[in-house]
Amino acid sequence: MKTNISANKGLFKTHKSYSPEEILAAGGTTAFGRRSGKNNATLIKALENAPPIEPFTDEEWADLMDQLAKDK
């Protein structure tokens, strides 16, 4: 499944981004995550509940394997 990023310009509009300075000012990545309501357990749960994603089609995998075999 390939996402067409140019087709959906608002792809990440629902996610606020933070600068490295903001994260460091919060006390580092762990403290920043805790303050924003994120933790390892919620991340793991979200990943477990996410639909499986295949980065390449069968045809793309075959092409990649052919290229790899030729490059050996």
Secondary structure, 3 states (H helix, E strand, C coil): CCCCHHHCCCCCCCCCCCCHHHHHHCCCHHHHHHHCCCCHHHHHHHHHHCCCCCCCCHHHHHHHHHHHHHHC
